[in-house]
Each structure stands twice: as structure tokens, then as C-alpha cells.
Amino acid sequence: MSNLAILRRLKKLEKVFAVEPRDDWLDIVMWTGSDGGVFGHAHCRFSRSRNRTEWIPCSDEEEIEIMRGHYEKDSHRLYGKGPRVSFREYLERFSYLGSEELGVKRKEIIERLKGEIDGT
């Protein structure tokens, strides 16, 4: 039996048993602005075997963790310049391009941080 015949039979078997080929995903977290979560970050997932892309907004907890990382990297300053600010102020002044719904949710998250010392 030739290789081509074996491949045809394999494809028929996959259809009969609904076996899907392995799907490896590459997940990258990036700032996408309006397509992201409450602070604009999203997971961009690429499928290697199917050449598909999915955008999944980050959860609120992931967003806070990402923003804390930016805050630390920027030495507690807005965009790394000027005087030091609290984490809450850093979040309030961060550029945001999302919907009004997410804007309300964003403000709620920032208000929750109000009782924390410097948002930590």
C-alpha cells in the first residue's frame, strides 16, 4: 500500500471517529486597548495547526497583576517619569480605550483599592 493510500485511510478514520489532530496553542498576553479587559490587556491565542487566532480578554485579577508589574517596572511613577504615585493613582491615569461598561467596572476596581496603602 502506498503512502498516499495510507493517508487517505487515516483521514477517513479520523472523520468516522471524529478524531481531531493535535491543536497546539501559543498564548501571548498583550495590551490591545478596546479589545482587552478592564485595563486593555488580552490573551492572543494562535493555533499552530489550524492557523486560527482568538482574542480573550484578561480577567480582572490578571489585569491587576499585570498593572502591578508595570507599576513596579515604572518605579511607582507614571510611565517611569515624574513624582512617585500610589498604585491607585497609577491605575486612574493609565490610558484606557474600552467601552463605558468596562470603564464603570474599572472605576469599581480602583475604588476597592482605595483602602489599601499605596494599592499594595
C-alpha positions as CSV (number, residue, x, y, z in Angstrom):
1,M,0.0,0.0,0.0
2,S,1.4,3.4,-0.9
3,N,1.8,6.3,1.5
4,L,-0.9,8.2,-0.3
5,A,-3.4,5.4,0.3
6,I,-2.5,5.2,3.9
7,L,-3.0,8.9,4.4
8,R,-6.5,8.7,2.7
9,R,-7.5,5.8,5.0
10,L,-6.2,7.7,8.0
11,K,-8.3,10.8,7.1
12,K,-11.4,8.6,6.6
13,L,-10.8,7.0,10.1
14,E,-10.4,10.5,11.6
15,K,-13.8,11.5,10.1
16,V,-15.5,8.3,11.3
17,F,-14.2,8.5,14.8
18,A,-14.2,12.4,14.9
19,V,-10.5,12.4,15.9
20,E,-9.2,15.9,15.6
21,P,-5.4,16.5,15.0
22,R,-3.5,17.8,18.0
23,D,-4.0,21.5,18.3
24,D,-1.1,23.4,19.9
25,W,-1.9,27.0,21.0
26,L,0.6,29.8,21.5
27,D,-0.7,32.3,24.1
28,I,0.6,35.8,24.3
29,V,-0.7,38.5,26.7
30,M,-0.7,41.9,25.2
31,W,-2.3,45.4,25.5
32,T,-5.0,45.7,22.9
33,G,-6.9,48.7,24.2
34,S,-10.6,48.4,23.5
35,D,-10.5,44.6,22.8
36,G,-9.0,43.7,26.2
37,G,-10.2,43.6,29.8
38,V,-10.8,46.4,32.2
39,F,-7.3,47.8,31.6
40,G,-7.0,46.8,28.0
41,H,-5.0,43.5,28.1
42,A,-6.0,40.3,26.3
43,H,-4.7,36.9,25.5
44,C,-3.9,36.5,21.8
45,R,-4.0,32.7,21.1
46,F,-2.6,31.4,17.9
47,S,-3.3,27.9,16.7
48,R,-0.3,26.4,15.0
49,S,-2.0,23.5,13.3
50,R,-5.2,25.3,12.2
51,N,-3.9,28.8,11.6
52,R,-6.6,30.4,13.8
53,T,-6.4,33.3,16.2
54,E,-8.6,34.0,19.3
55,W,-8.7,37.1,21.4
56,I,-9.7,36.5,25.0
57,P,-9.8,39.5,27.4
58,C,-7.8,39.1,30.6
59,S,-9.7,38.5,33.9
60,D,-9.8,41.4,36.4
61,E,-7.3,39.6,38.6
62,E,-4.9,39.1,35.7
63,E,-5.3,42.8,34.8
64,I,-4.4,43.9,38.4
65,E,-1.4,41.6,38.4
66,I,-0.2,42.9,35.0
67,M,-0.7,46.5,36.1
68,R,1.2,45.9,39.4
69,G,4.1,44.6,37.3
70,H,4.0,47.8,35.1
71,Y,3.8,49.9,38.3
72,E,6.9,48.2,39.8
73,K,8.8,48.4,36.5
74,D,8.0,52.1,36.2
75,S,9.4,52.7,39.7
76,H,6.0,53.8,41.0
77,R,5.9,56.7,38.5
78,L,3.6,57.4,35.6
79,Y,5.3,56.0,32.5
80,G,8.5,55.9,34.5
81,K,8.7,59.7,34.8
82,G,7.8,62.4,37.3
83,P,7.0,62.1,41.0
84,R,6.0,58.8,42.6
85,V,2.3,58.0,42.7
86,S,0.1,55.5,44.5
87,F,-0.9,52.3,42.7
88,R,-4.5,53.6,42.7
89,E,-3.5,56.9,41.0
90,Y,-1.3,55.0,38.6
91,L,-4.4,53.0,37.5
92,E,-6.7,56.1,37.4
93,R,-4.3,57.8,35.0
94,F,-3.5,54.8,32.8
95,S,-4.6,55.3,29.2
96,Y,-7.9,53.4,28.6
97,L,-9.8,52.9,25.3
98,G,-12.5,50.4,26.3
99,S,-16.3,50.6,26.5
100,E,-18.3,52.6,29.0
101,E,-19.3,49.3,30.7
102,L,-15.7,48.3,31.3
103,G,-15.0,51.9,32.3
104,V,-17.5,51.6,35.2
105,K,-16.1,48.2,36.2
106,R,-12.6,49.7,36.1
107,K,-13.6,52.5,38.4
108,E,-15.1,50.0,40.8
109,I,-11.8,48.1,40.9
110,I,-9.9,51.3,41.6
111,E,-12.3,52.2,44.4
112,R,-11.7,48.9,46.0
113,L,-8.0,49.7,46.1
114,K,-8.8,53.0,48.0
115,G,-8.5,51.3,51.4
116,E,-5.2,49.7,50.6
117,I,-1.9,51.5,51.4
118,D,-0.5,52.6,48.0
119,G,-2.5,49.9,46.4
120,T,-0.3,47.1,47.6
